[in-house]
Amino acid sequence: ETHGITFRIQISVKELLDTDVLLKLLFHLPVNYPSTLPDISVNSDQLTRAQCMDVKDKLLEQAKKHLSEPMVHDLILWIQQHLKYVVKQSATVCNEKPTLSKGTSTEDGIWMLLLHLDHMRAKAKYVKTVEKWTSDLRLTGRLMFMGRIILILLQGDRSNIKEYLILQKTSKVDVDSSGKKCKEKMISVLCETKVQSQHKRFQTFEVKEYSTLDELQKEFESAGLTTLFSEFVPPLLK
């Protein structure tokens, strides 16, 4: 594929208290890998979301040391040997993070993502999956249905939004016309931008259905997103 390849690896690692931690690693290798770093996603039922993000950050740091050479095997060996130290360090620095992140990069702050889905065949399962991902990644916003229009509006840390996109594009979230599980291929990123002062922050993630375009428009307007609505939503009706 022109987008590279994606694969999942599950490994079991002995952690601090000699308990097994099952790490679920997702690697997306772009076409020009290994000259370009892979995208990495980390999940584990035994670790907190913050600890998973720390593991991901450490893996990316290691990946930079192996740029231009195959690295996935080395990264897996490294995390097997160093997970307990990463998790231990994560616990000790969590209280310092607010001061560490002040003004460190243009990617700081809350970001917003607007996605358009063409359809959902297995709607109940699909919605449940989206709710789980947004909860795991601490994202807020709306999954919106209005007639044939399906929109996902998300707010949160930019790294978490990027990780959501990887999950959305690489996981089997729906079924095809024959009922087999399939990946989401009919998705459009309408907008990805930093949340501005005039934008209202969503406090939760909700699934909502609207019977008219006016109702949907009011949802956007109440969040200070009138321009976003007028630029991207009406064209979907054509």
Buried (B, 14 or more C-beta within 10 A) or exposed (E): EEEBEBEEEEBEBEBEEEEEBEBBBBBBBBEEBBEEBBBBBBBBEBBEBEBBBBBBBBBBEBBEEBEEEEBBEBBBEBBEEBBBEBBEBBEEEEEEEEEEEEEEEEEEEBBBBBBBBEEBEBEEBBBEBBBEBBEBBEBBBBBBBBEEBBBBBBBBBBBBBBBBBBBBBBBEBBBEEEEEEBBBEEBEEBBBEEBEEEBEEBEEBBEEEBEEBEEBBBBBBEBBBBEBBEEBBEEBEE
